[in-house]
Every structure is written in C-alpha cells, then in structure tokens.
Amino acid sequence: QVQLVESGGGLVQAGGSLRLSCAASGSIFSFSVMGWYRQAPGKQRELVAEMGRGGRTNYADSVKGRFTISRDNAKNTVALQMNNLKPEDTAVYYCNAVSVREIGYWGQGTQVTVSS
C-alpha cells in the first residue's frame, strides 16, 4: 500500500509564492518519476512538472521560469516551489509518482487559489 500526502496549498495574491510538498509512504522502494499535476474547474488534469530519478525535469510551458520542482530520492519526497503565481494557476494540485514497475500513484490533491 502506497500513500502520497500533499501539503502546502492555500490562498495567495497574484505575484505571491507557495511551496507544495508531497511525501510517499508505504511499501515502495523507489519511484522512477515524481511530479505534479493540476486540475482547474471544468478542465482536464494537466502536467505541471515532473522529475526523473536522475534529475531530468519536464515543465509545462505555462510555468517555466516560475515553478521549480525538486525531489529527495532517499526520502521519496517531491516539492514544487511556485513563484510569481497568477490567477490562472488556480487549481487542485495533485502529487503523482510512478514506481519502477510503472505503477502510478496519486495524492488526494491540495487546493491552490490565486486571487487577482
């Protein structure tokens, strides 16, 4: 049983910053990919950022230069530093992790609201 628990969401004004964190627990030794997705009301869930075990990163074009993903392989944690937030970043943010056996796991989601 693997659980992903997110923290760090909240309400912030445009131009502000938030840091999301995600910790994995349970019967897992390592993840090949860890990352963040988001889903705004009425929209599909989309990739925000992801990082491979070796440090390769992939960002959505809309967040490049503003968001930074980091992970600690030993602790199975992943974080997302979000700077210069915009109202269009408002969404529920989900932590995602893919095991080396290519099994995907999701967190419960954390709300990020950016006011204009």
N, C-alpha and C positions, 0 to 999 in steps of 0.2 A: 504494500500500500504506500503510495507516494502522495504527499500533500505539498502544495505550493501556497504559501501565505504571503500576501502583499500587505504593504503598509506605506503611508506617506501621502495619500491623496488628500484633497481638500479644496478650499476656495481661495483663489488668489486673483489679484488685479492683473490686467494686461501689463506685460513687461516684467512681471514678477517671476519667481523661481519656485520650483518644487523638486523634491527628490523622492522617487519611488524606490522601494526595496522589496525584494522577494527572497524568501528562504524556503528551501526544499527540505523535507524531512521524510523519513520512511526508508523502505528497502531499496535504496538506489546507491550505486557506487559512483557513477559519473554521468553527465549529460554531454551529448555532442554539441548541442546548440541550446542556448538560453536567450530569451528575448522578451519583448513587449509588443503587444497588440493593443488596439483601441477600437471601440465601437461607439459612435455617436448615434443619437436617436434617429431612427429612420435610415440608417446607413449600414453597410456591411462592415464586418470586422476587418481591420486592415493592419498590416505590419507597420510598426513604428521603428523598431530597431532590434537587431539580433547580433549575437556574438558567438562564434565557434570556439571550441575548446582551445584552439591555438591562438586565439585573439583576432581572427578575421571578423570584421564588422560589416553590417549592411544596414543602411538607414533609408527611411522613406525620404523622398526629395523634399517634402514639406517641412521636415525637421532638421535637415542637415545644417550644421553650423550653430544650432540652438540646443540640441539634445546630445547627451553623451551617455553611452552605455558602458558598464563595467561589470566584471564578474570575478568571483573568487572560486576557483575550481575546487580548492580543498574544502571549502565550506558549503559548496553548492548554493551560492547566493548570486543574485544579479541585481543591479541597481540601474536606475535611469535618472540622470540629472537633467532637468528641464529648465532652461533659461529663456528669457525673453518670451514668455508664454503669450499666446494670442487667443482670442475668444474661440477661434476655430479649432483650438486644441482641446476644447471641452469634450469629454467622452468618459466612458468607463474604460480603464486601462487594465489589461489582463497580462499576467505573467505567463510565459509559455516555456516549457522545457521539453527537449526531445532526448530520450535515452539513447545509449549506444546501440540498443536493439531497435531503434527507430519507433519507439512508443512515445506518443505525445501526451503531455500533461498540461492542465490549465489551473490557474488560480481562480479565486472566486470573484475577482475584479475589485477595483478601487476607483471611486469617482474623482475625477479632476474637473473642476469648474473654473473657468477663467472669465472674469467679468470685464466689460469694456469701460 
